[in-house]
Amino acid sequence: MLLHWPGKEEALQLAHSPARGVLVDERGAPVLAGAGLSGPGAARFPAHVFVEGDNLDALKLLKPVLSGRVRMIYIDPPYNTGQGFVYADRQSDAEWLSMMYPRLVLARELLHGEGAIFVSIDDHEVHYLRVIMDEIFGRECFRNCIVVGRGIKSVQAQFASVAALANGHEYVLVYARDAGARFPNLRVPRETRRPGTWNNHWRGTDRPTMRYPLFGITPERGQWRWSRERSLAAAANYERMLQELGVGPEQVTQEQIDAWYLKERRRGRRVDLLRLSSQGKPEHYVPPADTRLASTLWTDLTAKGSRELARLLGPGIFDNPKPVALIRRMLQWVTRPDAGDIVLDFFAGSCTTAQAVLEQNAADGGNRRCIVVQRAEPTPPGSPARREGYDTIAAIGRARIRRVQERLGSREPWRMYRVVEAAGEGEG
């Protein structure tokens, strides 16, 4: 299904028209030279990049360098709720769509074949966003609509009746660059550790080579789950465990088994366990688990982005920043720690994505590179941000990056660029 609105053709043309500005460094010198960033080692992106300026121009200017190279894109665009983009009728949807469309077209061109884009959105535009992303990326590239909890500022208690319930969630749409892209399993923390369990060692898959005597039992059909060598070693491990615990198979408890296993793990040993169940069937041990496979419900992530930013820069500096843990979970899922993966956020805001990349690199020794783009949008006069000396949203982002690096003791280099008018005067 295609979505049509007034201005769609112009929006598509805008995606492919030349940039109106140029990219310059902190000294005002152009940083684009032909097809790539100037300077030695530019093709490897040895540093993180902060671009101040219009994100559409920035995407066009970075395209020669980034095309097909970005492993992950995360954006938190305006939600078109009447704040920021102030519209009041059907034309509001058209203008919002015309703003998003060319940027998403360029985003797809920048993504690596195994890359993915994550877009935060709420109920106001999720339906339209899904349709245009189906068109741009391909419906077959849609992967998930993730549900994320949000802070609820409920004022409904003072009224006897309400028009609707308070909204306690929003969404993250996930699209792959290519239909064949695959991502590793994502595991997330459990609230409490799941105790160890035991599973039937027989399965119905019919492999005669996996049928051998085990505890005096040879299956006539199906197979044992492990090879003969692994199964016999696991049975021997179980006997060793009983001897070390000084108990028999009838007396040993699950708590004792789990504690023994975890002690072995702390010693750097990975052991299998196999026993004969009380029903006389071989069963293998499934260890305790601190994690679980993730689903599309990410409501375990608390909405604490404002508190995180307040600890760095002070209260009230930026409205509704995303929690760092949200972007870190995305990084853990689709990026690789040691491959120099590029992460892009072209609606950077207060630079939560930059903080997430720096923290994840610090946590797993990674060398991911972050590119963030933020327009020099003025902060409101008299706002906490303005009182603290942050005249623009871009200034908030730069300050956040500095504070995070100071806290982490990080020496990861950053390059600061700006988009300026082609004539060299003013900002793009």
JOSULGI-V643721 format. One record per pair of residues at least 6 apart in sequence whose C-alpha atoms are under 6 Angstrom apart, sorted by the first residue. I is the first residue (numbers start at 1). J is the second residue. If there is no record, write none. Layout:
# JOSULGI-V643721
i = <I;I>
j = <J;J>
This chain:
# JOSULGI-V643721
i = <5;11;11;12;15;19;19;21;21;21;21;21;22;22;22;23;23;23;23;24;24;24;24;25;31;31;32;35;36;36;47;47;48;48;48;48;49;49;49;50;50;50;51;51;51;52;52;52;52;53;53;53;53;53;54;54;55;66;67;67;68;68;68;69;69;70;70;70;70;71;71;71;71;72;72;72;72;73;73;73;73;74;74;74;74;75;75;75;76;76;77;113;113;114;115;115;116;116;116;117;117;118;118;119;119;120;120;121;122;122;140;141;141;141;142;143;143;144;145;145;146;146;146;147;147;147;147;148;148;148;148;148;149;149;149;150;150;150;151;152;183;186;186;186;187;187;187;187;188;188;188;189;189;190;190;193;193;194;194;195;196;196;196;197;197;198;198;198;198;199;199;200;201;201;201;201;201;202;202;202;203;203;204;205;206;206;207;210;210;211;211;212;234;234;234;235;235;235;237;238;273;273;274;274;275;275;276;304;305;305;305;306;306;316;317;317;324;324;328;337;338;338;340;340;341;342;342;342;343;344;344;344;345;346;346;347;348;348;348;350;350;351;374;376;376;376;377;377;378;378;379;379;390;419;420;420;420;421;421>
j = <94;98;102;102;102;57;60;419;420;421;422;428;419;420;422;30;31;418;419;30;31;417;418;417;37;38;38;64;64;65;413;414;369;370;371;414;371;414;415;371;372;416;373;417;418;373;374;375;418;374;375;418;419;428;375;428;346;110;109;110;110;111;112;111;112;110;111;112;342;112;115;341;342;115;116;117;343;117;343;344;345;117;118;119;345;119;345;347;120;347;347;177;178;181;176;177;175;176;177;174;175;173;174;172;173;171;172;171;170;171;179;175;176;179;175;174;175;174;172;173;171;172;296;170;171;297;298;169;170;171;298;299;168;169;299;168;169;303;303;168;334;293;294;333;291;292;293;294;291;292;294;290;291;290;291;289;290;288;289;288;286;287;288;285;286;283;284;285;286;283;284;283;224;225;282;283;284;223;224;225;222;223;222;222;222;223;223;223;224;219;223;218;272;273;274;273;274;275;273;273;284;285;283;284;282;283;282;323;321;322;323;320;321;384;384;385;352;356;356;366;366;367;367;368;368;368;369;370;370;370;371;372;372;372;373;374;372;373;374;396;397;397;394;392;393;394;392;393;391;392;391;392;396;428;426;427;428;427;428>
